[in-house]
């Protein structure tokens, strides 16, 4: 009996040594995330951070500008009355400081120059939100910072289940591109950008393809000529809406594109550019699926300010 007990202890000890050690959560600057359970004033520098806060049931104390709107109002009632901190890449630090935040959440590339000042104001966590996996990691990180790790895991699990379901139902056999800018040469996104990555998960092909430097997250796209776009000739073109006429759409090459001839060019909301939050990424997935496969997926209900429209 004593021998059996000793063996049992040895087995338990061995299993303990072999068991994986849970890694502490860090942001994408390598900062250890300490849950701020008592944080009442949480500031969001980026639409992504505001989106994630709202999805977790937290009203931001301040948020960055969303396009030409003071704050990302598409996120619903929790954004009502939330003060604007200015453009996401040039946060008004005076306004932010006056809010006396308990926690600051951001996208890393917008806040690198001011990271030291932000860290002096409150616990500060920043994330790289470019790819699909970045989105999952960043949502989990913000949830951990708020003491809501389980809720963050649930949001990610629900989204992944929805992606898998849509992927199984998508017929495939279609190509598309995502274009930004309104100049003569549009900016096109590589495969690893979150929105274009969703094309793949919906059994569609991003005509632009992968980055030539896959080990680097940036750049996540490039400017291409209309002649290059014609050579790719995608079935569907998604393009960000612009307050000015898209100059590239006036190019003599434009009418020869298959997507133009078949009436499959769509202007999409700015949330497609920063879609890593739980609310935006689901909007993108549902609308993309409908636009790619209107006979398979129904039109989703989106706020009017976000809904895509046919480009003429």
Secondary structure, 3 states (H helix, E strand, C coil): CHHHHHHHHHHHHHHHHHCCCCCCCECCCCCECCCCCCCCCEEEECHHHHHHHHHCCCCCCEECCECCECCCHHHCHHHCCCEECCCCCCCCHHHHHHCCCCEEEEEHHHHHHHHHHHHHHCEEEEECCCCHHHHHHHHHHHHHHCCCHHHHHHHHHHHHHHHHHHHHHCCCCEEEEEEECCCCCCEEECCCCHHHHHHHHCCEEECCCCCCCCCCCCCCEEECCHHHHHHHCCCEEEEECCCCCCHHHHCCCHHHCHHHHCCCEEEECHHHCCCCCHHHHHHHHHHHHHHHCCCCCCCCCCCCCCCCEECC
